[in-house]
Amino acid sequence: MRSFYKTILVRVLQVESRLVLWRYKPKIIVITGSVGKTSTKDAVFAILSQVSYVRKSEKSYNSEIGLPLTILGVPNGWNNLAVWLKDIAFGFWLFLAVHKYPEWLVLEVGVGKPGDMQKTASWLRTDAVIITAIGETPVHIEFFSSRKHLVEEKSGLIKTLKKDGLLVLNSDDETVLEMKTKSKHRTVTYGFGEGADVRGSGDSILYNSTGEPAGVIYRVDEGGNSVPVVIEEVFGKNHVYASLAGLALSLGLKLNMLTAANSLKNYDVPPGRMRLLKGIESSLIIDDTYNSSPFACESALKTLGEIKCEGRKIAILGDMLELGRHTQEAHKNIGKVAMANADILITVGHRAEAIRDGAIEAGFKKKNIHEFLDSSEAKEFIKTFIEKGDLVLVKGSQGMRMERVVEAILLDQENKKKLLVRQEKEWLQKK
């Protein structure tokens, strides 16, 4: 019965969204991929906000319900019928009466199961499509017959492009780059490899005057011009790629590249995505607890290894979910990567036992590995284990609720609802 009502709700919201799009005719940018969708969305929003009135998907509103919520500009009703009825009423009012409406919409489109792209976004007519990265073992692959099937599902978003639409592709991901040959649309590529239209180079950790890590810095080259890009208070290649995607879009839209690069310095990065937080005992936390995939986890570990710190480098890694038959191999490989980048390894969950196995095979000392069944156990341990100057990476799939571990050692407890992911009432009520 609940599924029936949800189907009705989705259809009503989508109809309203189509009516609103027809009335206001905003330009639409959609973003998909297995990693980096939300960071890319935020980077694009930061750039376009300098020149126009823009709305982006809130949090990770990337589903068949999330997209209409963004288009209509209404909140998620969760299990509150009154909120949903209010959303529906507002949608009709938005169509019937004249409102100030965004000139651009930046939408994130997720794919979890076969058919999701058709249900979620096939009804859109888009001005630009950005495809971030797929990776060798993408998240959600458990629900697809093969990696090729998942790739086909994601690439279906290209079909929503208008004839004069722009396709932006990550050229460092061979699978994504191949999509260029299957499309007749104008294409701009980005990456670190030769041949990218917007090419990054020299990415490194930015340190402040006291020697603490403060963000990332790199250069971007385009058409013979070279521009420095600084992104503060975040780390990881994912944010570099996100900003490169935004700059590639800027090139395609013929925006000023220097202005676009400057707008990325303090762009709004949501909680749980490689954000640097201060911890107890003068420690530092790299909070990457929003979600996890093999590609993203490996990247996060390499960032941990790159950053200089006075204390130990601690990797707290939870299960990576929805990997299906790739689960064991993917987790073992992460353990091998941890060996090269961490001093202490803490695993959380049954699947993460394979991380331990991979680490030991690679030479990690057993005495420096600690194992826990869930994040509640891990958080109690880390509160007394942390020492002055430690650098702590915390990462795991959404279902592992690894933000609880970050909360246990977060210094600024007064602002934890702003700093941590999944602090809404509905999430906090879940076990």
Sequence and secondary structure as in RCSB ss.txt:
>XXXX:A:sequence
MRSFYKTILVRVLQVESRLVLWRYKPKIIVITGSVGKTSTKDAVFAILSQVSYVRKSEKSYNSEIGLPLTILGVP
NGWNNLAVWLKDIAFGFWLFLAVHKYPEWLVLEVGVGKPGDMQKTASWLRTDAVIITAIGETPVHIEFFSSRKHL
VEEKSGLIKTLKKDGLLVLNSDDETVLEMKTKSKHRTVTYGFGEGADVRGSGDSILYNSTGEPAGVIYRVDEGGN
SVPVVIEEVFGKNHVYASLAGLALSLGLKLNMLTAANSLKNYDVPPGRMRLLKGIESSLIIDDTYNSSPFACESA
LKTLGEIKCEGRKIAILGDMLELGRHTQEAHKNIGKVAMANADILITVGHRAEAIRDGAIEAGFKKKNIHEFLDS
SEAKEFIKTFIEKGDLVLVKGSQGMRMERVVEAILLDQENKKKLLVRQEKEWLQKK
>XXXX:A:secstr
 HHHHHHHHHHHHHHHHHHHHHHH  EEEEEE SS HHHHHHHHHHHHTTTS EEE STT  STTHHHHHHHT  
  TT HHHHHHHHHHHHHHHHS     SEEEEE    STTHHHHHHTT  EEEEEE    SS TTGGGSS HHHH
HHHHHGGGGGEEEEEEEEEETTSHHHHHGGGG  SEEEEEESSTT SEEEEEEEEEE TTS EEEEEEEEEETTE
EEEEEEESB SHHHHHHHHHHHHHHHHTT  HHHHHHTTTT    TTSSEEEEBGGG EEEEE S   HHHHHHH
HHHHHHS  SS EEEEEE   S GGGHHHHHHHHHHHHHHH SEEEEESSTTHHHHHHHHHTT  GGGEEEESSH
HHHHHHHHHH  TT EEEEE  GGG THHHHHHHBS GGGHHHHSSS SHHHHT  
